[in-house]
Amino acid sequence: MIRKAIFMMALCLCGQVQGNAKTTDDGTNGLVSSVMNEDMLRQIEPTYLKEVAVPSAWSSNWFVGVSGGTSTFVGKPFGAGNLFDRMKPALAIEAGKWFTPEIGGRLSFQGFQFKDASMSARDYKIVHADFLWNMSSSFATNYATTQRWGVIPYVGCGIIHNEDNCKSPFVINYGMMAQYQLTRRLSVNMELGGATMFRDFDSKGSSNKFGDNLFTLSAGLTFNIGKVGWKKVVDAAPYINQNKWLADYVNDLLACNQKLNKAHAEATHAITEMRKILEIEGLLNTYIDRLAYCADSMEYRSYPKNDYSGLNSLRARLAHKDWNGKGKPKANGRFIEYRFSASDSVVWNKYISEMTDGNKYIGSPVLFFFKIGTSQLVDTSQMANLDELARIAKDYHLKISVVGAADSATGTDEINNPLSKSRAEFITQQLILRGVDKSVIVSKSKGGIDKYSPVAANRHTAVRLFVK
């Protein structure tokens, strides 16, 4: 009846594990809620904002220009003559920079002669700094495309100097410039500008009121130097949307993975315990196919196992003291199903002899598994094994071997050697904290190994008990 109950428990357990192992077509157990969007997983081709350009670097979009034309002085008092009578030639040179397709600045030097209110020719010089606004770029659909036509109003200020009376008053400049680009670097432009200063500039009028004006009509050439043009600005919205979707999808996958890991651990633990029961009761070979089918997906067979042959032999000897070790022992007229042979008795006696001589460790080693790259246990519940190991070692005066290891698949010798040593030291210190004398502990490290599969099984510290 006991065996029948055990068998039924094993069948139920295997059926439950198989049921839990069923997944949806995407392999996520139906736990991922995010809708798969293949477009979000593709690399995005960049698109650009049409009405935005990157501000100009310090070394780019500079220009110099030269122009010539005619100027007319209009002051208060107006004096004799009309505008045409007062025309005199004018020359100007300039240098400046465009900071954006719309905004720029320049420094201009202008001079030659003008006729004052008495129609006398006077020499002058003017230096002014102007703020430029390219109106045509403000209405452009793509800033990164060079505009051939430019309508550029400007305003600025400076100093004007009268060579005859040595007056140098403050001056306000303003005007409008029309520009047409012949090539990428060369442009032709026409400019109508004005300069307003105090009335006594020509020595006739008040010194504290504005009223003297100098108007200039000129044409010239502008040459662009350095790097010319504007960089496009990438539209970040598609990337932001993709990153948000990917972040949500990754979070869903992580949550799904945690649930699956938990279910996997629970199923593995249950199958391991059931296997132990079947081995002890001698039923493992009868139902091994069923159990192996359930355990295949968990890679159970890759880990070290205890076949309990010594325990089975010991139980048979204790139950049948008169048994000679040959054939199968009988109880109440029927054979007991302990699966071992006479050769097992020889191996058992040899094992007992080697164990008492200190050449063979007692039972199976206890493995403590660690997180990758650390000296932290994968599962803190393994600490319970340390409590029992320490208790048995103290009660029976046993020697303890502690051997640390790392997996060679994910690290170099420079990483794995100290890592395996630190893992062995961690277990050693835990045993000492539980009252084990340090003198009975032998601590070693193997560095990186690839003895077990999967790779994670090699990240462990093995603890073995020896007779002193």
Secondary structure, DSSP 8 states (H G I E B T S, - for coil): -HHHHHHHHHHHHHHHHHHHH---TTSSTT---S---HHHHS-----EEEEEE----TTBSEEEEEEEEEEEEE-SS--SS-TGGG-EEEEEEEEEEESSSSEEEEEEEEEEEEE-TT--EEEEEEEEEEEEE-HHHHT-S-TTS--SEEEEEEEEEEEEEETTT----EEEEEEEEEEEESSSSEEEEEEEEEEEEEGGGGSSS-SSSEEEEEEEEEEEEEEEESB-S--EEE--HHHHHHHHHHHHHHHHHHHHHHHHHHHHHHHHHHHHHHHHHHHHTT-HHHHHHHHHHHHGGGTGGGS-----HHHHHHHHHHH-TT--SSS--EETTEE------HHHHHHHHHHHHHHHTTSS-EEEEEEEEB-TTSSSBS-GGGHHHHHHHHHHHHHTTEEEEEEEEEEGGG--HHHHHHHHHHHHHHHHHHHHHTT--GGGEEEEEEEEE--SSSGGGGSEEEEEEEE-
